[in-house]
């Protein structure tokens, strides 16, 4: 039975080759990707993440994802337009953290809700910070107010010894 099945499949393949159905296939004449590389058990997930342009953070457990998001809060709220939008962002993040704390899964990593008032205070301070001055302006101010540079105690002490 299997020999008859193999013969039928082989006949179909030969017929397709004669009709030219295998001509102009993508990748024809190119080496197989990863052919000479050592075997990697997670090759399929790596290729999926690369093909779909997904961040590798999605592979992390929830606790580590939340911890990473807490660390990135200042960068994420920097461009938000209003204080209310900053508070909303922090509120959504805190809701996710509290949901994880109620039913933790994965590794036990210390993750606490973010203090919205502290984030807003930093956000305000960063917005109030003056823009970076151009080098020409810095040069003019340096020439206009010459300051005597102080050497640290350790540099003076090292030169004496």
N, C-alpha and C positions, 0 to 999 in steps of 0.2 A: 504494500500500500504506500509506504513512504517513498519507494523508488519511483512510483508512478507520479506521485505528487511533486517530487523533486524534478522529474523530467518535464512536467507541465510548467512549472515555474521557470525552469531553464529555457524552455521554448518561448515563453512570453518575453523573457529578458532578451534573447537573441532577436526576436521579432522587433522589439523596441529599438535595439541597437541598429538594425538594418533600416528602420524607418527614420533614424536620426533623432529620436526623442531624447537622447542623452547628450546631444551636441549643445553647446552654448549654455551649460549649466553654470551657476555662479560658483566661483572657486576652482573651476576647471584649470588644470595645469599649475595650480598653486600648491605649496606644501600644506599638509594638514596642521592647523595651529596646535601648538603644544606637543608636537610629536616627539621631540627630543627631550622634553622636560620630565623631571621625575614625577611619579604619580602623586596626585593630591586628592585626598578623599572628598574635599569640599570644592572641587573644581566647578561643579554645576552651580552652586550658590554664588561663587565669586563671579562666574560668567553672567549669571542672571543680574546681579547687582550692577555690573559694568554695562551690560546691554541696556538695562532699564534706567541707568544713571541714578541709582538710589544710593543714599549714604550708607556706609557700613555700620553706622550707629544703630540701625534697625535690628542688628543681630544681638545687641546688648540686652541684658535683662532689664525689666522695667525700673528697678531701683537705680541702676547705673545710668539709664537714660534720663531719669528725673534729676539725678545728681549733676549730670552734665548740663542739663537745661538750667538748673539753678546757677551754675557757674557762668553760663552765657547770658544771664538776665541783663547785665549792664549793656552788653553789645546789642541785644535785641530791642531794648527800650530806647536806645539812643535816638533813633529816628522817628519815634512816635510823636505826633503833633501836640497832644494835650495831656494834662495831668490825669484826666479821667481815663484816657486810653491806656496810660501806664498802669493805673490801678486795675483796670479791667484785665490787662494782660497778666498781672501778678495774681489777681483773683482766680483766673482760669488755671494758672499753674498751681496755685495753692489747692484748688479743688482736686486736681489730679494727684497731688502729693497726699492729701487727706484720704482720698479713695484708696491709694496704695497702702497707706498706714493702717487702714481698717482691715484690709485683706492682703497682707504682704505675700508675695511669691518671689522665688529666686533668692539670691544671696541677700543676707541682712546687711544693708548699708545704711549708715546714718543719713537720713534725709529729713529735713525739717521744713515746714512752710516758710516762705519768704516774707520778711517784714515789708509790707507795702509802703509804709511811711519812710523807711530807710531808702528804698529804691527811688521814691519820689524825690527825697532830699538830694540824692546823688544825681538824679536826672536834672533837677533844677540847677545844681551847682555846675554841672557840665554845660548846660545851656547858657549860664551866666558867664562862663569863662570866655575871655576875649579871643578873637580869632588869632591864628598864628601870624606873627608879623613877618614881613618880607626881610631878606638879608640886608637890603639897602637901609631900611629903617633901623635895624639892629646896629648896623655899622655907624650910622649917624648918632644914635644914642650912646654908643660906646665911646665915640670920639668926644662927644659933648660932656660926658661925665666920666672922666678917667677915675678908676678905682684902683687902689693899691691892693694887689692880691696878697692874701695872707697864706703863708705856708703852714702846713699843719705841724704840730709839735713833733710828730713821729719823723717827718722828713728832716727837720732840723736836727733832731737827736741822732738820726742815722748818719748824717753827714759828719757829725762831730766824732763819732765813735769809730 
